[in-house]
Structure formats: structure tokens, C-alpha cells
């Protein structure tokens, strides 16, 4: 297996897209660590993985720089040098219009979705640049390419910021042998749907892209020759328009 023995750290790794990716990477032979705000969710996810190598976990608040620094100190000891970083931590809120949203909600969404990705990239890039090798996957959103009402004001702004961050950093570190890929999910059946202003039907959820679909995609990206750089990918359900 091409990824046997490589290391991967996945934020937002206990549920949804992050967990789908973590399982796929572990199944491909990676030593995987998952991180997120809820220790109970992380522990339950890691313990549900019964294959080898085991998935390990550590709590983190990606919006808190001290917490992120602690995470990477732990990862260095538990996993070793990080070959693959997946920035999948993200939130959305039910108040998706400018009229309904409060300033504190804006701050929270931007802090986690945009600044959180920056904080993790800031920590991992020095080691990747020193090794002249590494892959960073940013889980952005179609709402980070098109400012759509479905995503909402704060979410769209945060994902546009994440998109620009990944693109600009990817251009900067290419000479160092480090690759950054932005993935833009469409509708995905994950717990973030619970914050939709309108309840999503089970029929619609079944038609959406599922978390495990991202696992296969990230394994394929990580298995490419280091000279091959995929800068952007859109993954959406067939039933969703891309406009």
C-alpha cells in the first residue's frame, strides 16, 4: 500500500467528512490522529476503529492557538512527523442572513472555519517545508466558490477565506515540495445539517454525498506521485446543481 506507515492528522475527525477521511486513511495503512472539540465523540470514534493501525485522538479547539500548538506537540510524540494534514473542522449556524445573524455568531464561524485552518497550517508547515514533502487538504465548500444563500453569510465568507488561504499558501510552498488541495463539498449527509434553518428530509440526505466518499478521494490524492498537484476538486451529489 502506497500510504503504509505515513502519518495523518485530521481535525474535525470524529464525525462527518473528517471521520470518513480518517477511516479511509487508516484503512490505507496510515497512522492517523483525529482531533476536535468533543473528547467523548473523539474517543467513541477511535474506539470504534478495530483495525490496525489504531486511530488515536486528542482534543483541540482550532480557534485557540495555544490549543492548536498543544495538539501538534502531542501529534509529534504520538505519530511522528505529519505527512498529511486534513483541515475538516467547521461549523455553520441557523442564522444565515445578515438581518438574523449576530456579530458574535460571525466571529465564531470565521474563527473556526477560516482562522482554525490557518492555525493548523501555521503549525505543520515548518516541518513539511524542512522535509520538502507534505500534503494539506482543506475541506472548504461549494459555498467557498459561490456565495449561495444555502450556506449563509458567515459560512460563505469563512469558506471563501479558507479557499484563498489554501490557494495562496499552495502557491507559496510549492517550491518547497508541499502540496495544498482545496476540496469543495456540495451537500453532504453530516451532522452539520442539524443547523439548517429548514429540516432536511431523509430522502434528501440519502441522495447527498456521504462522508465515506471523501475518504476514497483523499486516499487517491495522497497516493499520487509528489510531483502531481491537484489544487482544487468539487465533489457534489448528482442531484445538486453546480452554478
C-alpha positions as CSV (number, residue, x, y, z in Angstrom):
1,X,0.0,0.0,0.0
2,X,1.4,3.4,-1.0
3,X,0.4,5.1,2.2
4,X,1.7,2.3,4.6
5,X,3.4,4.0,7.5
6,X,2.6,7.6,6.6
7,X,1.1,9.8,9.3
8,X,-2.1,11.9,9.0
9,X,-3.8,14.3,11.3
10,X,-7.5,15.1,10.7
11,X,-9.2,18.0,12.5
12,X,-13.0,17.7,12.8
13,X,-12.1,14.0,12.7
14,X,-14.7,12.4,15.0
15,X,-17.8,12.9,12.7
16,X,-18.9,13.6,9.2
17,X,-16.3,14.2,6.4
18,X,-13.4,14.2,8.8
19,X,-14.2,10.8,10.2
20,X,-14.9,9.4,6.7
21,X,-11.4,10.5,5.7
22,X,-9.7,9.3,8.9
23,X,-11.1,5.8,8.4
24,X,-10.0,5.7,4.8
25,X,-6.5,6.8,5.5
26,X,-6.2,4.3,8.4
27,X,-7.5,1.6,6.1
28,X,-4.8,2.5,3.6
29,X,-2.1,2.0,6.2
30,X,-1.6,5.5,7.7
31,X,-1.1,6.2,11.3
32,X,-4.0,8.5,11.9
33,X,-4.8,11.0,14.7
34,X,-8.1,12.7,14.9
35,X,-8.8,16.0,16.8
36,X,-11.9,18.1,17.7
37,X,-13.6,19.9,20.5
38,X,-15.6,17.0,22.0
39,X,-13.4,14.3,23.7
40,X,-16.4,11.9,24.1
41,X,-17.0,11.9,20.3
42,X,-13.3,11.5,19.6
43,X,-12.9,8.6,22.0
44,X,-16.0,6.8,20.7
45,X,-14.9,7.2,17.1
46,X,-11.4,6.0,17.8
47,X,-12.6,3.0,19.8
48,X,-15.0,2.0,17.0
49,X,-12.0,1.5,14.7
50,X,-10.8,-2.0,15.4
51,X,-8.3,-2.5,12.6
52,X,-4.6,-1.9,12.7
53,X,-3.1,0.6,12.9
54,X,-5.2,2.1,15.6
55,X,-6.7,5.6,15.3
56,X,-5.5,7.9,18.2
57,X,-7.2,11.1,19.3
58,X,-6.6,14.4,21.1
59,X,-9.0,17.3,21.8
60,X,-8.4,20.7,20.2
61,X,-10.1,24.0,19.7
62,X,-8.7,25.0,16.3
63,X,-9.7,28.7,17.0
64,X,-7.4,28.7,20.1
65,X,-3.7,29.0,19.1
66,X,-2.4,27.5,22.3
67,X,-4.7,24.5,21.9
68,X,-3.5,24.0,18.4
69,X,0.1,24.2,19.4
70,X,-0.6,21.6,22.1
71,X,-2.2,19.4,19.5
72,X,0.9,19.4,17.3
73,X,3.2,18.8,20.2
74,X,1.1,15.7,21.0
75,X,1.0,14.6,17.4
76,X,4.8,14.8,17.1
77,X,5.1,12.4,20.1
78,X,2.1,10.1,19.2
79,X,2.5,9.9,15.4
80,X,5.8,11.5,14.4
81,X,6.3,14.0,11.5
82,X,2.9,14.8,9.9
83,X,2.8,13.8,6.2
84,X,-0.9,14.6,5.7
85,X,-3.0,17.3,7.4
86,X,-6.7,17.4,6.8
87,X,-8.4,20.6,7.9
88,X,-12.0,19.4,8.3
89,X,-13.1,21.2,11.4
90,X,-16.0,23.5,10.6
91,X,-19.4,24.8,11.8
92,X,-22.4,26.6,10.5
93,X,-25.3,28.4,12.2
94,X,-29.0,28.5,11.6
95,X,-29.0,32.4,11.4
96,X,-27.8,32.6,7.7
97,X,-28.9,36.1,6.8
98,X,-27.3,39.4,7.6
99,X,-30.6,40.5,9.3
100,X,-30.8,37.5,11.6
101,X,-27.1,36.9,12.4
102,X,-25.5,38.4,15.5
103,X,-21.9,39.7,15.5
104,X,-20.8,37.0,17.9
105,X,-22.0,34.3,15.5
106,X,-19.9,35.8,12.7
107,X,-16.9,35.8,15.0
108,X,-17.4,32.2,15.9
109,X,-17.8,30.9,12.4
110,X,-14.8,32.8,11.0
111,X,-12.7,31.8,14.0
112,X,-13.3,28.1,13.5
113,X,-13.6,27.7,9.7
114,X,-11.0,30.2,8.5
115,X,-8.6,31.1,11.3
116,X,-8.7,27.5,12.5
117,X,-7.4,26.2,9.2
118,X,-4.7,29.0,9.3
119,X,-3.7,28.0,12.9
120,X,-3.2,24.3,11.9
121,X,-1.3,25.2,8.7
122,X,1.0,27.6,10.6
123,X,1.9,24.7,12.9
124,X,2.5,22.0,10.3
125,X,4.2,23.9,7.5
126,X,7.7,24.4,9.0
127,X,8.2,20.6,9.3
128,X,6.8,19.9,5.9
129,X,9.0,22.6,4.3
130,X,12.0,21.3,6.1
131,X,11.4,17.8,4.7
132,X,10.4,19.1,1.2
133,X,7.3,16.9,1.4
134,X,3.7,17.1,2.7
135,X,0.1,17.3,1.7
136,X,-2.5,19.6,3.2
137,X,-6.2,19.0,2.4
138,X,-8.6,21.9,3.2
139,X,-12.3,20.9,3.3
140,X,-13.8,24.1,2.0
141,X,-17.3,24.1,0.4
142,X,-19.1,25.0,-2.8
143,X,-20.1,28.0,-0.7
144,X,-16.4,28.9,-0.8
145,X,-16.6,29.2,-4.6
146,X,-20.2,30.6,-5.0
147,X,-21.8,32.8,-2.4
148,X,-25.0,30.9,-2.0
149,X,-27.9,31.6,0.3
150,X,-28.0,27.9,1.4
151,X,-24.6,28.4,3.1
152,X,-25.4,31.7,4.7
153,X,-23.4,34.9,5.1
154,X,-20.9,33.9,7.7
155,X,-20.3,30.4,6.3
156,X,-19.8,31.6,2.7
157,X,-17.3,34.3,3.9
158,X,-15.4,31.8,6.1
159,X,-15.1,29.3,3.2
160,X,-14.1,31.9,0.7
161,X,-11.3,32.8,3.2
162,X,-10.3,29.2,3.5
163,X,-10.3,28.9,-0.3
164,X,-8.0,31.9,-0.7
165,X,-5.8,30.7,2.2
166,X,-5.3,27.3,0.6
167,X,-4.6,28.7,-2.9
168,X,-2.2,31.4,-1.8
169,X,-0.3,29.1,0.6
170,X,-0.2,26.3,-2.0
171,X,1.4,28.7,-4.5
172,X,3.9,29.8,-1.9
173,X,5.1,26.4,-0.7
174,X,5.1,24.6,-4.0
175,X,8.8,25.3,-4.3
176,X,9.3,23.5,-1.0
177,X,7.7,20.3,-2.3
178,X,4.5,20.9,-0.2
179,X,1.1,20.4,-1.8
180,X,-2.2,22.1,-0.7
181,X,-5.5,20.9,-2.1
182,X,-8.9,22.7,-1.6
183,X,-11.9,20.3,-1.7
184,X,-15.3,21.9,-2.3
185,X,-18.1,19.7,-1.0
186,X,-21.6,20.2,-2.1
187,X,-24.5,18.8,0.0
188,X,-23.1,16.1,2.4
189,X,-25.0,14.0,4.8
190,X,-23.3,15.0,8.0
191,X,-24.3,16.4,11.5
192,X,-23.9,20.0,10.3
193,X,-27.3,19.6,8.6
194,X,-28.8,19.9,12.0
195,X,-28.1,23.6,11.8
196,X,-30.1,24.1,8.6
197,X,-32.9,26.6,9.1
198,X,-35.3,24.1,7.3
199,X,-35.2,20.4,8.3
200,X,-33.7,18.1,5.7
201,X,-35.7,15.1,4.7
202,X,-34.3,11.6,5.0
203,X,-34.8,11.2,1.2
204,X,-32.6,14.2,0.5
205,X,-30.0,13.0,2.9
206,X,-29.8,9.7,1.2
207,X,-29.3,11.4,-2.2
208,X,-26.4,13.6,-0.8
209,X,-22.7,12.7,-1.0
210,X,-21.8,10.6,2.0
211,X,-18.7,11.1,4.3
212,X,-17.1,7.9,3.1
213,X,-17.0,9.3,-0.5
214,X,-14.4,11.8,0.7
215,X,-12.3,9.1,2.2
216,X,-11.8,7.4,-1.1
217,X,-11.0,10.8,-2.7
218,X,-8.3,11.8,-0.1
219,X,-6.6,8.4,-0.3
220,X,-6.4,8.9,-4.1
221,X,-4.9,12.4,-3.6
222,X,-2.4,11.2,-1.0
223,X,-1.3,8.3,-3.3
224,X,-0.3,10.5,-6.2
225,X,3.3,11.0,-7.0
226,X,4.7,14.0,-5.1
227,X,5.2,15.9,-8.4
228,X,1.4,15.8,-9.1
229,X,-0.6,18.6,-7.5
230,X,-4.3,18.7,-7.6
231,X,-5.1,22.2,-6.5
232,X,-9.0,22.1,-6.5
233,X,-11.7,19.5,-6.5
234,X,-15.5,19.8,-6.3
235,X,-17.4,16.8,-5.0
236,X,-21.2,17.2,-5.0
237,X,-24.2,14.9,-5.3
238,X,-25.6,14.2,-8.7
239,X,-28.9,15.8,-7.7
240,X,-27.4,19.1,-6.8
241,X,-26.8,21.7,-9.4
242,X,-23.4,23.5,-9.7
243,X,-24.0,27.1,-10.6
